[in-house]
Amino acid sequence: MNVVFAVKQYVSKMIEDSGPGMKVLLMDKETTGIVSMVYTQSEILQKEVYLFERIDSQNREIMKHLKAICFLRPTKENVDYLIQELRRPKYSIYFIYFSNVISKSDVKSLAEADEQEVVAEVQEFYGDYIAVNPHLFSLNILGCCQGRNWDPAQLSRTTQGLTALLLSLKKCPMIRYQLSSEAAKRLAECVKQVITKEYELFEFRRTEVPPLLLILDRCDDAITPLLNQWTYQAMVHELLGINNNRIDLSRVPGISKDLREVVLSAENDEFYANNMYLNFAEIGSNIKNLMEDFQKKKPKEQQKLESIADMKAFVENYPQFKKMSGTVSKHVTVVGELSRLVSERNLLEVSEVEQELACQNDHSSALQNVKRLLQNPKVTEFDAARLVMLYALHYERHSSNSLPGLIVDLRNKGVSEKYRKLVSAVVEYGGKRVRGSDLFSPKDAVAITKQFLKGLKGVENVYTQHQPFLHETLDHLIKGKLKENLYPYLGPSTLRDRPQDIIVFVIGGATYEEALTVYTLNRTTPGVRIVLGGTTVHNTKR
Amino acid sequence: MASLDEPGEVREGFLCPLCLKDLQSFYQLQSHYEEEHSGEDRDVRGQIKSLMQKAKKAKNKLLKREGDDRADSGAQGYESFSYGGVDPYMWEPQELGAVRSHLSDFKKHRAARIDHYVVEVNKLIIRLEKLTAFDRMNTESAKIRAIEKSVVPWVNDQDVPFCPDCGNKFSIRNRRHHCRLCGSIMCKKCMELISLPFANKLTSASKDSLSTHTSPSQSPNSVHGSRRGSISSISSVSSVLDEKDDDRIRCCTHCKDTLLKREQQIDEKEHTPTIVRLYEKLRLCMEKVDQKAPEYIKMAASLNAGETTYSLEHASDLRLEVQKVYELIDALSKKILTLGLNQDPPPHPNTLRLQRMIRCSATLFVQEKLLGLMSLPTKEQFEELKKKRKQDLERKRTMERQAALESQRRLEERQSGLVSRATNGEVAPLRRGPGPLRKAEGWLPLSGGQGQSEDPDPLLQQIHNITSFIRQAKAAGRADEVRTLQENLRQLQDEYDQQQTEKAIELSRRQAEEEELQREQLQMLREREWERERVRAAPLHSRTRSLDFQREPGRGLRTHLAHALDLGPSPAQSGTAPKTPSPSPAQAWSGPPALDQEGPPQSTVSQPPLNPFEEEDRPSPPGEGAVSPAAAEAAPLPKEYNPFEEEEEEEPEAGNPFTGPDGLAPNPFEEEEARPCLRPASPPAPGNPFEEPAGTNPFEVDSDSGPEVEERIEEELLLQQIDNIKAYIFDAKQCGRLDEVEVLTENLRELKCTLAKQKGGPD
C-alpha cells in the first residue's frame, strides 16, 4: 500500500530487466513526472541510466551503443511516436513499458514497425499516477469537471489512473461512492467497468477483508482547501506551490541562482521527511537546531586546515558537509520565505479568523472579524476573497446573512472581478444545496459532546482547530459506521467487516491537510492502511 | 490498545502488547501471543502485525542496506514518537505491482513481418550476387543485358507509361530504366545506382556472416560511386542509347533503401564506438571496487580495532590496489568526458550530455565509495592499537577477577588473591615487555615503558577501593574489619612502592639503553659513511662480501679476516677510516651484540638493538629467544647458529651496517615510495636481498629510518588527500560555489607544500 514504492519498484524493475550497459530512458511528458517523483537523478545514474529523453523530442541523436527503456502512457500520439522510432531505431535495443492497458491493435502496429528486431520487451507496468507521499497520490489534472459533470477526456484519464493504482497495489476493491455527487458515481462505474473488462488482471490473492475504494467529491467539503495551513508541506504548497516535489522560488526576492527551484522530497531529504507534518512553530525550532548542528560542523571546515588529521577529517566529512549545507540552505530559504509571506500577508490573523469561520458558529463575531480584516490593507485581495468565501459557505442560510454587504466591501477594497466571482462560484460548487452531508453543524449526539468537550478543554492551537471533513468520514468508515444511504456500494455485495485497506479518491483534488489527516489515521489506527488520492493536490489558489 | 505504548513509557524489545512481558525474539512473541491471547481483540492482532512489519522492515534494513537508505532515515525520525499505528513509511515493502507482458503477442506479429522482410532482403542479395558474379568490364553490353534479364524478369515497357515514383511521362527524352534487382521501371531521375564495392560488401557479408573483412573502409563507397557516376555520365552523354555501366548496377529507390539498411546493420554489428570500450573498462573497474572494497573495509576495521587477524601490510597493499582502481576510474571517466571534444564537427549535444552524465556518475561512485574507505592506522598507531587492545583485554580480565574477588567478601582471600595478582601483574609485563618492544621497533624506546605504565593501575585501583572500604567500614562502625582492611592497605601500598622503585630502576635502565642505542646509531652512521665511500670504490665487491657475510655468519674471526682480505681494492680506505671500529672486521660485525653485552645486565632488555630488524609479523618467541643467546654467545660458540634456522633472516640485520649502505646510497628515497613499509610483510627469501641492491632497502629503512616510514605513509595519505581535494574542487566548481573552491584550493596548495617538503626533506 505504499504508492511511492509501488512506482519505484516498477521503475527499478524496468532498469534491471534491461541488463548492464549504458541506458537511455525514453519517456513522455507525464511519465517524466511520474518517474521523477520516485527517483532522483543521482540514484538513477547509479543504475547506468545516463540520458533522459522525451519520445516527442525531434533532436535525438542516433546512439546505437545505448539501450532504450521506454516508459510511456499508451496514448495514440505516443504509439505513433514509437512506431516512427522503431522504423528508424536510434538505439540498439528497446524495452517498452506502457503505464496502462494498451490495445492489441496498437501492439500489432508496433510489432509491424519493428522490422529491425530491436524490441526486446513489451509490457504493461501500471505506474500511471504521481506518487507524492507513500500514502498520497495525485493525477495532476486541473479542472477535471465542467460544472457538475466530467470532462470525458479527464474521466477516462482518471479512470486509468485509478485502475493503474489498484493494479500497482494489487488490490481488487469493493467500491463505495458519494451518493450526492454525480461525478463520483460516474467514476465508480467506470472503474468497475475496467475491473470487469480486465478481470484477469485483477485476479489477486484474496485477502480476508477485501480492500475498499471510496470515491468522494470535493464539493462535499469545499472548506478544507480554503483554509491556510500551518504544517510544513501544506504551507509550502499553499504559499509557494509544490509541483511534482519541485518548488519554484524564483519569485523570492534576492534568491541566489541555484536556489531558484528546489526539490523537496521526503525520499531523500531527511529533514523534510521528519518535518513535513509538523507545524510552522515546530519547524522554526527544528530549523534552528539544524542550523546549530550545521554551525558546529561548519567552522571546522571553513578554517584553514592545519594538520593532516584536520584535512583527513575534512575530506571524510566533506560529502556529508556538502549535503548538509545544501539541505540547510534549502530549508532556511524556504522557511525564511514562508515566514516573510506570513508576516507580509498577515496570515496569522487571517488564519485565525478562517478557523473561526470554519469551526465555530458565532455569526456576529465572525462577521465582525471578517469585516475588520477586509479593512486591513495588509490582507491581500486573494485572502480577503477567501474569507468571504468561507463566510458565504458557512453562513449561507443564516438568518442575518450579510454576504452582499461583504461583497460590496470586497469591491471597495479593490478586489478584482475575478475573485469576487469566485465567491458565488464557490457557493454554487460547495454550497449547502449540493452538499450531501452537513459540514458545519454537528450531526449526532456523540459529535455534539465531542465538540462540547473540545470547547471545555480550550483550543490547543487556534490555527489548527479545523479537522477536515474527511477525518470524520474515514473515522466512520474504519469503525464500520459510514452510512450506506450516503455512501452506497457499487454492486450488490457489501462489506461486513471493518475495512483494512482503504483507498480514498477525491474528485477535484485532495489537500495536504487531508494528507496529514490520513497520515495520522494511519499511524493511530492499527491494522488500517489508507491511501489518499485526488485528481490533483490543492492549495487555496485552486 | 495503543495506550500501552504511550509515548511516556518507552519500552523496547519484543513486548507483548497485552501483558507487557518481554519476550526475547519476535518469533517467541508470536508464539506467546498465539498461546496466551488468542481470541482477543482483533486490533491487537493488527498491532502484532504492525510489529511484524516493523521487524520485517528492520530485517530488510539489515539485509539490503543500499537501496533503502532514504526510507530508513525517514523512518528513524518517526520511530521516536510512534504510537500504535503504522507510519506509512514503515509499511511493509511494497511488492512489485501487477504487470502484463505483450511480448509474445508482439513477437508473433513481428515474426510474420520480419520473415517477409528477411526473404525480401535475401532475394535482393542473391540477385545482386548473380549480377556481380561475372566480369562486367570485359563483357559486351548486350550480353550483360541478357544476364541481367535472366536474373529477374523485366517489366514490360508498354505497361508503364509514367514513372511510378515521380509520375513523369516516359518519352524519347525521358527514357525508361529497369531496376536490375526487381525488374521494375523508373525514370532516370528516380534511378539509383549500386557500385560494385558496395555490392561486394553486401554479398560477402551475407556469405560469411562472421564478417572476415574488418575495416569499414568501403563504407564511403556510395560517395565514390556517385563521383565515378558523374564522370561516366559525362562520358556517356555521347552514347545515351548505349547504356553500358561498367561498375554500377541500376536499381530502384526501394531496393536501394533496403540494401542501405542492410549495410547499416552490417556496419553496426562490427562497430563499437570508443566510448563503449572505455565505458566497459570503467564498469569493470567499478565491479572490481565493489568486490575489493568490502574486503578491505573489513580488514581496516579489524586492524583499527587493534586485532591481528589481518596483516597491516596486506591491508595497505589492498588499499593501494583499490586506490589505483579509483584512479583508473577517474582517469577513464575523464577520458570519456573529453571524448571527441576537439573533433571538427563537434559531437551532438546529447553525446556530450551522455559523457557528462557518465563522468558525473563515476564521480559520485568514487566519492561514495572512496570515503567509505577508511584509512589504515600507521605502523605506530597500529602498535598502539594492538597494545591498547591487549591492555583492554587484560584490564577486562583483571576487572573480572577483581569482581569475582570482591564478591567473595573474604578479606584474607582477597589479600592473597591480590598478592598473586600483583605478582602476576609484575611478571606479566616482564614477560610481555619484550613482545611489544620487539614489534615496536627499537627506535621507539618509550614504547617499552608504556607497556608497564598502566600496570600499577589495578594496584592503585585496589588501594583506592580498599580506602573506600575502610571508610565504609568505619561508617558502619566495624572496628575489626577496619583493622584488617588497613593492614591490607598497608600491604598494598608496600607492594605499590616496591613496584614504583622497580619501575624507576627500569626507567633508568631504559635511559641507559637509549643512550646506548644512540651511541650505536651514531656508530652505524659513521660506519655507513665509511661504507659509502668504500662502496663507491667497489660496490660490486662489497656486495659479494656482504653476501658471504650473510651466508656464514658464525664463522667468526677467521672468516672475517678473510673478508678483510677479500676487500681487496679498498683495504686502504677501510683502514684509513679512523674512527670506525671496522678496521677489525670481526669487531665491526659483532659490534651491536657486543654493545648489547656492555649494556645493563638485564638480558631481556638487551634486545632492543636487534629489535629494529625484527620482522613485523613474526613475533615468534623462539626467534627472540634465539637472538639473545646468539647475541651473547655469538663469538664463543659459532656452531650454535645451526639450530636457529630462522636466524638467516635476522643475519642481514646483524650485517646491516655493512650491507645497508650499498643499497641505500644509490637510491635513498626517490624510487621506493611505499615499498619499504609494505614489503616486510613477506620477508624476502634469504638469498634475495643480495641479488638486487634494492632488496636490502627494507632492512635499511626499518633499522634507522623509522620516522621516514611513518612519513611515507603520511605521504601516501597526502597524495590521496590531494586527489580527493582535487575532485572536490572540480565538484565545487561545477556547482559554482566559489568560496568553497577557494578554501579547497588553498588547502590543496598547503598539502602540496607539505608533500614537497617531505619529499625534499630526507634527501
Boltz contact constraints between the chains, C-beta under 6 A:
constraints:
  - contact:
      token1: [A, 1]
      token2: [B, 91]
      max_distance: 6.0
  - contact:
      token1: [A, 2]
      token2: [B, 91]
      max_distance: 6.0
  - contact:
      token1: [A, 2]
      token2: [B, 94]
      max_distance: 6.0
  - contact:
      token1: [A, 5]
      token2: [B, 94]
      max_distance: 6.0
  - contact:
      token1: [A, 6]
      token2: [B, 94]
      max_distance: 6.0
  - contact:
      token1: [A, 6]
      token2: [B, 97]
      max_distance: 6.0
  - contact:
      token1: [A, 9]
      token2: [B, 96]
      max_distance: 6.0
  - contact:
      token1: [A, 13]
      token2: [B, 96]
      max_distance: 6.0
  - contact:
      token1: [A, 42]
      token2: [B, 364]
      max_distance: 6.0
  - contact:
      token1: [A, 45]
      token2: [B, 361]
      max_distance: 6.0
  - contact:
      token1: [A, 50]
      token2: [B, 354]
      max_distance: 6.0
  - contact:
      token1: [A, 50]
      token2: [B, 357]
      max_distance: 6.0
  - contact:
      token1: [A, 50]
      token2: [B, 358]
      max_distance: 6.0
  - contact:
      token1: [A, 51]
      token2: [B, 354]
      max_distance: 6.0
  - contact:
      token1: [A, 61]
      token2: [B, 348]
      max_distance: 6.0
  - contact:
      token1: [A, 61]
      token2: [B, 350]
      max_distance: 6.0
  - contact:
      token1: [A, 64]
      token2: [B, 268]
      max_distance: 6.0
  - contact:
      token1: [A, 65]
      token2: [B, 273]
      max_distance: 6.0
  - contact:
      token1: [A, 65]
      token2: [B, 276]
      max_distance: 6.0
  - contact:
      token1: [A, 107]
      token2: [B, 102]
      max_distance: 6.0
  - contact:
      token1: [A, 107]
      token2: [B, 105]
      max_distance: 6.0
  - contact:
      token1: [A, 107]
      token2: [B, 106]
      max_distance: 6.0
  - contact:
      token1: [A, 108]
      token2: [B, 109]
      max_distance: 6.0
  - contact:
      token1: [A, 111]
      token2: [B, 106]
      max_distance: 6.0
  - contact:
      token1: [A, 111]
      token2: [B, 109]
      max_distance: 6.0
  - contact:
      token1: [A, 111]
      token2: [B, 110]
      max_distance: 6.0
  - contact:
      token1: [A, 112]
      token2: [B, 113]
      max_distance: 6.0
  - contact:
      token1: [A, 114]
      token2: [B, 110]
      max_distance: 6.0
  - contact:
      token1: [A, 115]
      token2: [B, 117]
      max_distance: 6.0
  - contact:
      token1: [A, 121]
      token2: [B, 103]
      max_distance: 6.0
  - contact:
      token1: [A, 122]
      token2: [B, 102]
      max_distance: 6.0
  - contact:
      token1: [A, 122]
      token2: [B, 103]
      max_distance: 6.0
  - contact:
      token1: [A, 122]
      token2: [B, 106]
      max_distance: 6.0
  - contact:
      token1: [A, 123]
      token2: [B, 99]
      max_distance: 6.0
  - contact:
      token1: [A, 123]
      token2: [B, 101]
      max_distance: 6.0
  - contact:
      token1: [A, 124]
      token2: [B, 100]
      max_distance: 6.0
  - contact:
      token1: [A, 125]
      token2: [B, 99]
      max_distance: 6.0
  - contact:
      token1: [A, 126]
      token2: [B, 97]
      max_distance: 6.0
  - contact:
      token1: [A, 134]
      token2: [B, 88]
      max_distance: 6.0
  - contact:
      token1: [A, 134]
      token2: [B, 89]
      max_distance: 6.0
  - contact:
      token1: [A, 135]
      token2: [B, 88]
      max_distance: 6.0
  - contact:
      token1: [A, 167]
      token2: [B, 97]
      max_distance: 6.0
  - contact:
      token1: [A, 167]
      token2: [B, 98]
      max_distance: 6.0
  - contact:
      token1: [A, 168]
      token2: [B, 97]
      max_distance: 6.0
  - contact:
      token1: [A, 170]
      token2: [B, 97]
      max_distance: 6.0
  - contact:
      token1: [A, 170]
      token2: [B, 98]
      max_distance: 6.0
  - contact:
      token1: [A, 201]
      token2: [B, 98]
      max_distance: 6.0
  - contact:
      token1: [A, 266]
      token2: [B, 74]
      max_distance: 6.0
  - contact:
      token1: [A, 267]
      token2: [B, 70]
      max_distance: 6.0
  - contact:
      token1: [A, 268]
      token2: [B, 70]
      max_distance: 6.0
  - contact:
      token1: [A, 270]
      token2: [B, 73]
      max_distance: 6.0
  - contact:
      token1: [A, 273]
      token2: [B, 74]
      max_distance: 6.0
  - contact:
      token1: [A, 274]
      token2: [B, 77]
      max_distance: 6.0
  - contact:
      token1: [A, 305]
      token2: [B, 747]
      max_distance: 6.0
  - contact:
      token1: [A, 311]
      token2: [B, 721]
      max_distance: 6.0
  - contact:
      token1: [A, 315]
      token2: [B, 721]
      max_distance: 6.0
  - contact:
      token1: [A, 315]
      token2: [B, 724]
      max_distance: 6.0
  - contact:
      token1: [A, 316]
      token2: [B, 371]
      max_distance: 6.0
  - contact:
      token1: [A, 318]
      token2: [B, 728]
      max_distance: 6.0
  - contact:
      token1: [A, 319]
      token2: [B, 367]
      max_distance: 6.0
  - contact:
      token1: [A, 522]
      token2: [B, 85]
      max_distance: 6.0
  - contact:
      token1: [A, 522]
      token2: [B, 88]
      max_distance: 6.0
  - contact:
      token1: [A, 523]
      token2: [B, 85]
      max_distance: 6.0
  - contact:
      token1: [A, 523]
      token2: [B, 87]
      max_distance: 6.0
  - contact:
      token1: [A, 524]
      token2: [B, 84]
      max_distance: 6.0
  - contact:
      token1: [A, 524]
      token2: [B, 85]
      max_distance: 6.0
  - contact:
      token1: [A, 525]
      token2: [B, 85]
      max_distance: 6.0
  - contact:
      token1: [A, 526]
      token2: [B, 43]
      max_distance: 6.0
  - contact:
      token1: [A, 526]
      token2: [B, 46]
      max_distance: 6.0
  - contact:
      token1: [A, 526]
      token2: [B, 47]
      max_distance: 6.0
  - contact:
      token1: [A, 526]
      token2: [B, 50]
      max_distance: 6.0
  - contact:
      token1: [A, 526]
      token2: [B, 84]
      max_distance: 6.0
  - contact:
      token1: [A, 526]
      token2: [B, 85]
      max_distance: 6.0
  - contact:
      token1: [A, 527]
      token2: [B, 46]
      max_distance: 6.0
